[in-house]
Amino acid sequence: MKFCIVGAGFSGAVTARHLAERGHHITLIDERSHLGGNCHTARDPQTGIMLHHYGPHIFHTAHDHVWRYVQRFGHFAPYINRVKAISRGRVYTLPITLLTINQFFNKALHPTEAREFIRQQAARHITSPRNFEEQALHMVGPALYDAFFKGYTTKQWGMAPSSLPASILKRLPVRFNYDDNYFSHPHQGIPVEGYTALIETILTHPRITVHLNTAFETFPHRDSMDHTFYTGPLDRYFQFCHGRLGYRTLDFERIDAEGDYQGTAVMNYCDEDVPYTRISEHKHFAPWEASHFTKTVCFREYSRLAGPKDTPYYPIRLATETAMLSQYIRTAMVTENVSFLGRLGTYRYLDMDTTIAEALDACRIMDDYIAQQKPLPVFFTSPD
């Protein structure tokens, strides 16, 4: 069979490789000039530093099969994400740990004491948090909420935390020990040669043909394919017939400096009067080579609502968007010869490992459908 895959990120690459290994012919297209989607990495021509062009990407997973899969195509060096944050002129460790608590409150509490102290700080009258703000107050109380979450979240999402779902905060841990590893997954690392090289290796197969700088809307052979796997924005596939789904996007302001600019890979800026959310210093994402560089490159990140020509990053998924999403799902379900995959195709926030895990699951399912000569599912994972 002949398949068209739209998008050269992880969803598209994993699907293309799987189908090619099973004897099918794949044409993969992407309108950008590079592979990797928002995971794109490349050496800076001025300094040689590996840059994460769409913001930092640290690979972390609890899925053993996903970890084995990515290591088939590239060498991963261990990397622990240790985030720092500036709040009211002082530097702290994130996520909130025993060190953060003791620093912030100028105490020397043991774990059991700190747990009871935070319990006393928390808003105990909130038993069923309805939004981000209530969830934060329920977890850590007003002082830590105001210092670390309120301003940063307002900047990141462009709206009051009380307007955001509580589920956003539930992903962030509070630890009553000194473990400052931002993630708790057993497998953590960064590909030594970068994500773009990793995806290029996944796509290196004689039955895969890649066309960059090629938009699906103008691709001349789209109607000659047996089936299309679409990993672009769901609403764009249908020419925004029900309206535009909401996304946040990021603007990056480059900083060039000598030596070491901030001493860490990521520094969050929690105060609302600082217009950017964080500064990332990219040579620190490759500590195995950071000492080789006499210069450094950083990027300030500014979050805003995505416009029609912007790169979409984070799906907003508030009430307006979820109602519109339902309309697109209904339209998709009666559309033939197309399946929607990935973060944009299902309008969900997905970490890289989840993206790969879902693509591998989809591949397993599609094998059965193809063997039985049945039409492939429109969605392999529900976008709801």
N, C-alpha and C positions, 0 to 999 in steps of 0.2 A: 504494500500500500504506500501511497504518497501522502505525507503529512506536512502541513505548514505549522510552524511554531512561531508565535509572535512574542518577542522579548528574550533577551540574552542574559537574564538574571539566573538565579539558582533554579527557579521553577522550570523555566524553559530549557536550561541546559541539562538538568537531570532527566527530564522527559525525553529530550532529543536523544541523549545517549542510550537510554533504555530501549527506545524503539529501534534505533539504528542497530544495536546489538542483537535485536530479534529479526533483522533482515529487511526492515522497512527503510524507505528513502525519505530523508528529512530535509526540508528547506527551512532554515531558521532566519528570521529577519528581525532587525532592530533599527529604529530610526536614529539612534545615536551613532556616534563615530567609534564607539568602543564596546567591548563586551563587559558584562558584570553588573549592568543596571546601576542601582544606587550603592552597590558594594565596590564599585570601580576603584582600583588602586593603580598608581603609576609613579615611577621615579620622577622627582622634580628635576627638570633639566638644569636648573641653576645650582642646586646643592647635592643632588643625588639621593635625597631623603625620599622614602616611600610615603606618598601622600594618599590619604583616604579622601577622595575628591568630594564625596557627598556626606562627609562626617564620619566619625570613628565607628568601626565595626569590629567588635571583639566576639570571636566565636566561642560559644559556651553551650553545652548540651548535657542532658542526662540520658540521651538515647544512644546506647552503645552502637547500634547499627548505623546511625547517622555519622558517628565519629569514625567508624571503620570506613564508611563510604568516602568521606572527604579525604581521608588519608590515602586512599587509592590514587588520588590525582595530585597530591601536593604534600610537602613536608610542613607540619605545623610545629612551631616552637612554643613552649609554654609561655603563657602570658596571664598575669593576674591584674585585673582592673581595680586600681586603688584610687578612688575618686576623692578629691578634696573640694571644699566649698568655702567661699568667703561670705560671711554674714556679719553685717555691722562692723566691718573693719577687722575681723578676726578670722583665722583659718581653722577649719574643722575637718574631721573625717566623715565621709559618707560611704555607705548608708549610716544611719544613726546606730552607733555602737556604744559600749560601755565607756570608751574613751570620749566619744562625742558628748555623752551625758555628763561625765565628770568635768570635761573642759567647759562646757556651756554653763553649768550650774556651780562651777568652782568647788567641786566636791571630790572625795576619794572613796566612792561607794564600791562595795563588793557586789557581785552579780545579784544576789538575793535582795540586798538593800536597794539596788538600783531598780529592780523590778517592782518593788513595793513603792518606791519613790515615784516612778512613772505612773503607777496605778493611781496614786493620789493626785498626780497632775492631770490625768485624763478626765475628760468630761463624762462622768459615769452616768449622767442622766440620759445620754444618747445610747440607747440600747440597740437600735436598728438604723445605722447610718444610711441616709438617703442620697448623699452626694459626697464629693471629694472632701469638702471642708469638714463635714460631720465625721467622716471616716478618720481624718487626721486628728481632729479633736478627741475622738473616741480612743485613738491609738496612743497619742503622745501628749495631748493637752495643748493649751493655747500658746505657751511660750515657745516650744519647739516648732509648732505649726507656723507661727508668725516668722520665726527665724529662718526656717529651711524650706518650707513648702509654699506659703501663700504667695510671695512675690515671684518666685521662680515659676510656679504653675501658671500664674496670671500671664506672665510673659510668654511661656511656652504655648499656651492654648488661646491667648488673646481674649480671655473671658474670666469672670470671677470663679474661683474654685467651687463655690456653691452651685454653679451651673453645670459642673462636670460630674460624671458618674463616679460612685465610690470605687468601682472596680479598678480605676487607674492607679489608685494608691495601694491597693491590695497586692500589687506586684512588688512593692518595695519592702524590704525587711527592716525590722528593728531587732538589734542583737544585744544581749546582755553579757557580752564577752568582748574581747579586743580583736576579733576577727574583722579586718577591714577589706576583705575580698568582696567586691560588689556583688558577685554572683556566687551561688552555692553549688553549682553543677560540678560533677566530678571531672568533666572534660572541658578544658579551657585552653585556648591558644589562638595564634594568628599565623596564617600561612607565610612562610619565610619569603616567598617570591610574590606575595600579594594575592588578592582575591581574583583579579582579572586573569593572571596567569593560571590560577587554579581552574577557573571556568573555561579558559582556552583549552586546557588539557582535557577537561570533560568533553568538550566539543570536537576534539581531534579524533575523527573517525571517518573512514572513506565514504560512508553513506550519509554524512551530514554536510550540507552546503550552507555556508553562512553569508548573508548579505547585510552589511551595515549601511547606515545612512539610507535606510529603506523603510518607509512608512507603510503600514498595512493597507491604508486607504488607497494608495497608489501602486501597490504591488501588482504587476500585470498578470501574475500566474495564480492569484488567489483562488479563482474559480475552478482551476484545473486540479486542485488538491482533493483527496478523498475526505480529509477532515482537518480542522484547524484547532490548535490549542492556543488559546489567547490569554496572555498574562499581563496585558495592558489594562488601563482603566475600564471597568465594566461599562460605565456610562458613555465613554468615547466609542466603544464598539457600536453602540446603538445611536451614534450621532447626537447624544444628549437629548433624546426625544422626550424624556421625562424631567429634564433639568440637569444641572451639574451637581454631583456629589461633592461634599465639602472636604477639603484637605488643608492641613497646615504645610507650609513649605519653609525652607531655610535659606537665608542669605549668608554668605561667608565673606569676611573681611580679612585679608591676608596680613600677617605681621612677619617681617623678616628681621632677624636679629643675630647678633654674635653669641656664641657660646650656648648657655642654657637660659631660656626665658623665664620659666616658671617652676622648673624642678620636678614636674610631674606631667603625665599625659593629659589629664582632664582637670580643670578647675571650674567648678560651678560658681555662678554669681547669683546669690539668692535674693539680693535686695531689688525691689521693684524699680528703684530710680536708676539702676544700671541697665541700659537698654538691651544688652546682649545677655544670653543665658549662660554661656560658658566659653572658655578658651581651650582649644585642644592644641597640644604641641606634639607634632606627628613623629618626630624621631624617637620619642619615648614609647611609641607603640611597637618599636623594634629594639628593645634594650640590648639584644645581642650585637647590634651594630651602632648604637647611638653614640658611643665614644669616638667613632671614626669621623664624625662630622664636627667641623669647627663653627659652622653656622647652624641656624635653626629656623624652622618655619612653623608658625602658629596660625590658627584661624579663630576669629571671633564669630560666634553663631548668633544670628538674629532670626527669630521665629515670626512668621506672619501668615495671614490667610493666603492660600494659593489662588492665583489668578489663572485665566485660561491658558497662558503660555508658560506657566511655572512648572517646575518639577514637583509632583505630589510626593509628600513624605508620610504624614500621619493622617489616617482617616479620622474625621471628627466624630461621626456616628452619634450625634445627638438626635433628638426626636424628629427633626425635619429630615435629616439624612436617612434615618432608618425607615421612615415612611416612603421616601423616594426609592431606597434600596429595594423595598418590597415590590415596587412597580417594575423595577429592572429585572428582578428575579422572575416575576411572572412572564415578562417579555422573553427573557432568555429561555425559559422552559419550553416555549413553543417554537424556538429557533433550531433549525436543523444543522448538522455537520459542524458544530462548534462546541468546545468545552472551555470553561473558564477556570484558571488556576492562579494560585499565588495571592500575594498581598493586594495588588491592584484589581485582579480579576474577581476576587471575592470581597473586596472592600473591608479588609480587616488588618489590624496591626499584627504582624507576624515577625518573630525573631528568625534569624537565618536557619537555625536548626529545625524549627517547626516548619518552615517553608520546604526544606529538604525532606523532612519526614512525611509531610503531606504529599509531596511529589512522588516519593517512593511508594506510598500507599496507593496513589492514583495509578501508578504504573502496574502494580500488582492487579488492581481491579480491571484495568483496560486490557490486560492480557486475556482475561476470561471472556470479556465482551468480544474482542477481536477473534478469538478462537471459535466462538459461537456465532460469529458474523451478525452480532447484534449492534444496533446503534449505540455509540458511546454516550455515557452520561454527560449532561450539560454541566453539572457540578459534582465533583467527587467529594467535596466537603461543603457542608451547608454554610452559606454566607451569613445566615441569620445570627 
